[in-house]
Amino acid sequence: MSDDKKIIARKRIIAFLSFIIIIIFLGIFIGVMYSAIEMIPIPQGFETKWVWYLSDPFSVSGACPWGLKILIFGALMLYVFVGLTIATYIWKKGQRKLYKWVYGEEIE
């Protein structure tokens, strides 16, 4: 096998390993987010958190107020943004480090 084909094969292996690392990271990240959401208690008179969150606070007594809806949605969007930013960093910068750890040489 020529050096070019060997390098291309190695890059594909490193890309696949990076993809697996990102999937594992995002799985753990989503699990932590789900655990944080599960810590919110269900208010009295509502079947689930979704019913409480999606109910109109003007017509249903005890429903999630609009300010809290915006705060929860904003926090979840920030959480998703941070997770995707870290995943992008792993993809861009982590491949070079992973290549050096696995093969002991710098990638071009």
N, C-alpha and C positions, 0 to 999 in steps of 0.2 A: 504494500500500500504506500503510495507516495505521501510526502509530507503535507501537501495541500489537502488531500482527502482525509488524512489523519486529523489535521486541525479542524476541518469541517465536522467530522464525526465527533470530536471532542466538544466542539461548540454546541452541537445538537444535544449531547448528553448533559452538558452544563445547563443549557436552556430548559431541558426537561426537568432536571433537579431543581432549578430555580422556580419553575412553575409549580412543582409539588410543594416546595417550601412555602410559596405564596398561598396555595390552597389550604395548607395546614394552618398557617398564620391567620388567614381570614376565617377559617372554621372556628378557631379558638376565640378570635375577636368577636364573632357573631354569638358564640356561646356566652361570653362575658356580657354582651349587650342584652341577650335574652334573660340572663340571670338578674341583671339590674332591673329589667322591666318586671320580672316576676316578683320583685321585692315590693312593688307598689301594691298596697292592699286594695281589694275590691270594695268600693263604698256600699253601704246598705241600700237595698232596693234595686241593685243592678246585677244582672246575671254574670257578665264578664267585664273585663277592663275595656274591651273594645266598645261594648254597649255604652259604658260610662263615658269613654273618651269621645265617641261619635255622636252622643246625644246633644241636642240643642239646649244650651243653658237657659234660654229665654222661655222655653216651653216645658222643660222637664226640671223639676226641683232636684237639686243635688248633683246635676250633671257637671262635667268638667268645664270650668270657666274658660272663656276664650284666651285670656292671658296665659293660663297654664297650658292650654292646647298649643299655643305658639311656642312657649318655652320648651315643652316636651319635643315638639317637632323639630325645633332648632337644635336642641341637644342631640337628637338622633341624627340629623343631617351633619352636624359637626363630627360626630362619632364615625359616620360613614366616610366623610372626607378624610379624616385622619387615618383611618384604616386603608383607604385606597392610596393615600400619599405614601404610607409606609410600604405598601405592596409595590408601588412604582419605584420607590427607592431600592427595594430589594432587587427588582428586575434590572434596573439600570446599573447600580453600583455593586450589587451583590454578586453578579455573574463573574466579574473580574476576580473578586476575592475568593469565590468558590472555585474558580478555575485554578488559582494559585494554590489553594489548599489541597485540591485533588491531584493536580498534575505537577505541582512544584515549579511552574514557570509562568511568566507573564503572558497575558493575552494581548493581541494587537488591537 
